[in-house]
Amino acid sequence: MIGNAAPQFLSYAAAIGRLDWSDAVEALRQGHALPRAQIRDVFLGPPTGTMMSRSAWIEGLGYGAKTFTVFDGNAARGLPTVQGAMLVFDEDAGALRAIVDSPLVTEVKTAADSVLGASLLARPDSRHLLVVGAGTVATSLVKAYTAVLPGIERVSVWSRRPEQAQGLVAGLDDIGAELVAVPDLRAAVGQADIVSSATMARQPVILGDWVRPGTHVDLIGAFKADMREADDALMARAALFVDSRETTLGHIGELMLPIASGAITAESVLGDLYDLVRPDARRRRSGDEITVFKNGGGAHLDLMIASYIARAMAG
């Protein structure tokens, strides 16, 4: 877009039903074939009420800035914990193309990020997906995985509160796979081909001793330095990959804590999505290899997805 045309305002309610998971994953794949992004993050305010601004420029795509607030106490007041918007700017003239509801970008980006990682690293014959957690992210993971990886025949859902897992299963009636809530996490991990974890854990919930050879483990929940979902044993056993070296190494406990303990080193991370999308990438090397993918997010991923949303809604 060049000129003074009014930007689109794209709300969650207006857009979510018109988006396609396969197209979202492909937007991330194509975005990572472009030159590496420039990204910057700014954090302001106290821990109880923080504003974050995450900006990116990608040559060949444009500019984007997602600014949002995180107020932990809002849930008790019946208000959203996270509120904000993503601005998407044209590369050629710097024109504002779209203002996209922040929760819309985050939901689509998070699930598409993980599914792209799994499509590049999981065994092609994977049939059983285990989702650990039963919140909003878990719901979008079930939808995205089953839409993009049609070989999945069974989806198990586990939550610390069994009623949450049961509620998630009961609330989804258009999934092209058997969908069940399971009570025993250890047993479910041992049976799954893909384990996708989206919890708020600060101590490991997935142990290396539980994971069978050939499993792909997708770690989403940990986003702070004191958070992790996998133990040292799993991180040391697996071939490790991340969505973005820049936003995970040195920032997220999932990697920082096992590095500090000596279980792994920074060099244990074999690649990120920029590496993985290349035809000559180091990916899974055998049917028995355990792969771990850390989904850490980043402004460049937000820009790729917000640009896709703007294109989809304009068409």
ChimeraX attribute file (.defattr): number of C-alpha atoms within 10 A of each C-alpha:
attribute: neighborCount
match mode: 1-to-1
recipient: residues
	/A:1	14
	/A:2	12
	/A:3	11
	/A:4	9
	/A:5	10
	/A:6	10
	/A:7	17
	/A:8	15
	/A:9	16
	/A:10	21
	/A:11	16
	/A:12	15
	/A:13	10
	/A:14	11
	/A:15	16
	/A:16	16
	/A:17	8
	/A:18	10
	/A:19	14
	/A:20	16
	/A:21	20
	/A:22	16
	/A:23	16
	/A:24	26
	/A:25	26
	/A:26	17
	/A:27	21
	/A:28	23
	/A:29	21
	/A:30	12
	/A:31	26
	/A:32	23
	/A:33	14
	/A:34	13
	/A:35	13
	/A:36	13
	/A:37	20
	/A:38	13
	/A:39	18
	/A:40	15
	/A:41	15
	/A:42	10
	/A:43	14
	/A:44	11
	/A:45	11
	/A:46	9
	/A:47	11
	/A:48	10
	/A:49	14
	/A:50	15
	/A:51	18
	/A:52	16
	/A:53	18
	/A:54	20
	/A:55	24
	/A:56	22
	/A:57	21
	/A:58	20
	/A:59	13
	/A:60	12
	/A:61	19
	/A:62	20
	/A:63	27
	/A:64	30
	/A:65	23
	/A:66	26
	/A:67	19
	/A:68	20
	/A:69	19
	/A:70	18
	/A:71	18
	/A:72	15
	/A:73	13
	/A:74	14
	/A:75	11
	/A:76	9
	/A:77	8
	/A:78	8
	/A:79	12
	/A:80	15
	/A:81	15
	/A:82	16
	/A:83	15
	/A:84	16
	/A:85	22
	/A:86	28
	/A:87	22
	/A:88	29
	/A:89	23
	/A:90	19
	/A:91	19
	/A:92	11
	/A:93	11
	/A:94	14
	/A:95	19
	/A:96	21
	/A:97	25
	/A:98	23
	/A:99	21
	/A:100	25
	/A:101	22
	/A:102	22
	/A:103	18
	/A:104	21
	/A:105	25
	/A:106	19
	/A:107	18
	/A:108	24
	/A:109	25
	/A:110	22
	/A:111	26
	/A:112	28
	/A:113	25
	/A:114	26
	/A:115	27
	/A:116	26
	/A:117	27
	/A:118	24
	/A:119	14
	/A:120	15
	/A:121	25
	/A:122	26
	/A:123	21
	/A:124	14
	/A:125	10
	/A:126	20
	/A:127	17
	/A:128	20
	/A:129	27
	/A:130	28
	/A:131	28
	/A:132	29
	/A:133	25
	/A:134	28
	/A:135	16
	/A:136	11
	/A:137	20
	/A:138	24
	/A:139	20
	/A:140	17
	/A:141	24
	/A:142	25
	/A:143	16
	/A:144	25
	/A:145	25
	/A:146	20
	/A:147	18
	/A:148	20
	/A:149	17
	/A:150	12
	/A:151	16
	/A:152	21
	/A:153	16
	/A:154	18
	/A:155	25
	/A:156	24
	/A:157	29
	/A:158	26
	/A:159	23
	/A:160	14
	/A:161	11
	/A:162	16
	/A:163	13
	/A:164	17
	/A:165	26
	/A:166	19
	/A:167	13
	/A:168	22
	/A:169	21
	/A:170	12
	/A:171	10
	/A:172	12
	/A:173	8
	/A:174	7
	/A:175	17
	/A:176	15
	/A:177	18
	/A:178	12
	/A:179	21
	/A:180	17
	/A:181	22
	/A:182	18
	/A:183	17
	/A:184	12
	/A:185	19
	/A:186	14
	/A:187	12
	/A:188	22
	/A:189	27
	/A:190	16
	/A:191	18
	/A:192	24
	/A:193	25
	/A:194	26
	/A:195	27
	/A:196	29
	/A:197	27
	/A:198	23
	/A:199	23
	/A:200	15
	/A:201	16
	/A:202	17
	/A:203	15
	/A:204	15
	/A:205	16
	/A:206	22
	/A:207	16
	/A:208	19
	/A:209	13
	/A:210	15
	/A:211	25
	/A:212	16
	/A:213	16
	/A:214	20
	/A:215	25
	/A:216	28
	/A:217	31
	/A:218	28
	/A:219	24
	/A:220	26
	/A:221	23
	/A:222	26
	/A:223	18
	/A:224	16
	/A:225	16
	/A:226	15
	/A:227	21
	/A:228	27
	/A:229	22
	/A:230	25
	/A:231	19
	/A:232	19
	/A:233	15
	/A:234	23
	/A:235	23
	/A:236	17
	/A:237	18
	/A:238	22
	/A:239	22
	/A:240	23
	/A:241	25
	/A:242	28
	/A:243	25
	/A:244	20
	/A:245	19
	/A:246	14
	/A:247	19
	/A:248	24
	/A:249	17
	/A:250	15
	/A:251	16
	/A:252	19
	/A:253	22
	/A:254	31
	/A:255	28
	/A:256	21
	/A:257	19
	/A:258	21
	/A:259	20
	/A:260	11
	/A:261	10
	/A:262	10
	/A:263	17
	/A:264	20
	/A:265	14
	/A:266	13
	/A:267	9
	/A:268	16
	/A:269	20
	/A:270	16
	/A:271	20
	/A:272	22
	/A:273	23
	/A:274	19
	/A:275	19
	/A:276	23
	/A:277	20
	/A:278	12
	/A:279	8
	/A:280	8
	/A:281	15
	/A:282	15
	/A:283	19
	/A:284	17
	/A:285	11
	/A:286	10
	/A:287	13
	/A:288	12
	/A:289	19
	/A:290	26
	/A:291	26
	/A:292	28
	/A:293	27
	/A:294	26
	/A:295	26
	/A:296	26
	/A:297	21
	/A:298	22
	/A:299	24
	/A:300	26
	/A:301	26
	/A:302	26
	/A:303	31
	/A:304	27
	/A:305	28
	/A:306	30
	/A:307	25
	/A:308	21
	/A:309	25
	/A:310	20
	/A:311	12
	/A:312	15
	/A:313	14
	/A:314	8
	/A:315	5
